[in-house]
Amino acid sequence: MILTSLTKYRDFGLLFLRVALGALLIYVHGRPDLGGGITRWREIGHDMHYLHINFAPAFWGFIAAFAESVGSALFVIGFLFRPACILLALTTAAVSIIDGKAGGLLRGSHGMVLAILFVSMIFIGPGKYSADKN
């Protein structure tokens, strides 16, 4: 009974999820990768060979860094929310596959969990406290 009354705070829960997860992704992954410049982008993009993509590693690294930083910022504020979730889901799914091939399921599970979350958020939406207000 007491826990079912928390349903009225669903939009606050979505806000908390967006801000906490998005800020963490920006701080831990997005900011260092985007700010690392072309050298860092090449390092990130080089791992695309696990997906049999062997061209333009700096481009793929930039796309991943962009998704982790700008996509996460859009996720936090809830603006262009579903496109941001699609971008983040694709990026984290690729990370999951790459990490899984490089180090097994345990290593790939972090990206997999995030990909599942972002796909779910496409359907759930950002909640009332967002720039999109869906």
N, C-alpha and C positions, 0 to 999 in steps of 0.2 A: 504494500500500500504506500509506504513512504517513498519507495523508489519509483513507483509509477507517477508520482506527482512531479518528478523531475522532467517529465515530457514537456511541460510548459517552458522549460529552459533549453529546448532543442536548438533554437537559433543561437543562443549563447554558446552551446557546445560546439556548433559548427564554427563560430567565430574563434573560439579557443583553439580548435584543431587547425584552422587555417593559419592563424598567427603563429602558434607554437611550431608547427611543422614547417611552414614556409620560412620563418626566420632562421630556423636551424639549417634548412637546406641552403639558404643564401649564405649564411655565415661559414658553414663547414665546406660546402661544395662550390656554390656559385661564385662568390666573391674571389676566392683564391684562383679558381680556374679561369674566370673571365679576365681578371687582372694579371694573369700570368703571361698574357700575350701569345704571340705566334709560337714561341718555343713550347709553352705549356699546351697549346691547342694541338700541336703536332704530336706531342706525347699521348694526349688523350685520344686523338683520332687514329693513331697508329694501331690501337687495340681493335679497330674495326676489321682488321684482318681475320679476327675470329668469326666475323659474319661474312667473310669472303668479299669484303669491300677493301680494295687495295689502292684506291686512288684518293687524292686530295685529303690527306689526314688532317691538315690544318683547318680545312673547312668543316669536317665532321667534329673536330674538337671544339671549334667555335660554336657550332650548333648545340652541342652538349652543354657548354659553358653558358650560352645564352639561355637555354631552357632552364638550367639550374638557377640562374640569377634572375633574369627578367620574367621568366615563366613563374618562378616562385614568388616574385614580388606581385605579379598579377593575381596569383592564388591568394596571397595574404589580403589584399584589398578587395578581392572579389570582383575585379573588373576583367571583362573578356574571360570570365571564369572557365567556361567549358572549353574554349580553344586552348587556354593555358593548361588545363587538366589533360587534354589530348596530347599536347606537346610533352608534358611531364611524364605521362604514361608511356609514350613511345620511347622517351629517353631512358626511363628507369627499366623498361622491359629490355632495351638493348644492353644496358649495364648488367642486368641480371643474366642475360645470355652470355655476355663476354666474361663476366666474373665466374659464372658457372663452368664455362669451358676452360678457363684458366685455373680454377681452384676448387671445383666441385660445388655441390648443392649448398653446402654450408656457406661458402663465400658468396654464391649467387642469390641467396635467400633475401638479403637486405633489399636489393633492387626489385626482387619479385614482390615482396611485401608492399613496397612503395607503388609499384605498378598496379597492383590490385586495389590499393587505396585510391589512386588517382582515377582509375576506371570507375570505381564506385562513386566517386565524387562527381563524375560527369552526370550520373543519373540523379544523385541527391541534390546537387546544386549548392550554391554558396550560402544560402540562408538569408534571413531578413537583414542582418547587419553586414551589408556588402554594397559595393558600388553598383552591382547589377541588380540587386534587390529582387531576386527570383524566389 
